[in-house]
Amino acid sequence: MKKLVQITLAFVFILVLSVSCKPKQSAYKQVYESAKEKEMQEAASQPTSVVKDAAPLPPVEVSVRKEKVEPVYSSDASGLKKYSVVIASLSVKLNAESLKSRMENEGYDVILAQNDMGMYRVIVASYDDKESAVAKRDEIYRKYSALGDTEYLRKTYGVPFNDLWILEREF
């Protein structure tokens, strides 16, 4: 009987000790909120400056890759030119089609092309000259960079919009 009482007391003591040693979530939350409030106060107290004529963004290095690609759908054949802006390269056709439909909802005329290695290129614009393709690539890059939405777009579309590149089609 004494052993049972001792074991019970030991168990209760360990249980009380373990519960009392655990940090409370409210303590973490309170410290986090006070630190966040202090950070916001510091940011508000710093003077802000408005730049009227900001310098243009530095030129972005344009990656141009040469590949032999063919349109996945015959309806895209007339739209696929020599230089194309590629937003994604996917190995699964279903994923490429899904991205295509989402980007079409954004207003892009998307073309799916497949290279010799079976990769699907999701193309948002295609031109006969390199300069037009580079200009469109820069426009898309700046649009999403200016919005600060690159992380949202990465999560939504699975595409890092800061990694657009130009495809030079080989015939």
Residue, then its C-alpha position, 0 to 999 in steps of 0.5 A: m500500500k505504501k508503495l502505491v501511495q509513493i508511486t502515485l505521489a511521485f507521478v503527481f509530483i512529476l506531472v505538476l512539475s512538467v506542467s509548471c515548467k512548460p512556457k505559456q503560449s500567452a507569454y510568447k504572444q505577449v513578447y511578440e506583440s510588444a516587439k512588433e509594436k516597438e518595431m512599428q513605433e520606430a518605423a513611424s518615428q523615422p522620417t520618410s522621403v519621397v523620391k519624385d524622379a526615381a532612377p529607372l531600374p537597372p537593366v535586367e540580364v536577359s537569358v536567351r536559350k536556343e531550342k527546337v520547340e513545337p507547339v503542343y496544340s495546332s491552334d498555337a502554331s501561328g502564334l509561335k514566333k522566333y523569340s518567345v517569353v517563357i515564364a515556366s518550364l514544366s515536365v508534366k503536361l497537366n501542370a503546364e495546361s493548368l498554368k496556361s489556363r490561370m495565366e489566360n485568366e490574367g489576360y495573357d495569350v499563352i502558348l504551350a510548346q514542347n522541346d525535344m527533351g519533353m519539357y513543356r514551355v509556357i510562353v506568354a508572348s512571342y515575337d519575330d524580333k528579339e527586342s520586342a521579346v526583351a521589352k515584353r519580358d521586362e514589362i512583365y518583370r517590372k509589373y510584378s516587381a513593382l507590385g511587390d507580388t512576386e511571393y504571392l505569384r510564386k505561391t499562386y502560380g508556382v512561378p518565380f516571375n523574376d526568372l523569365w527568359i527568352l526562347e529563341r526558336e530553332f527551326 
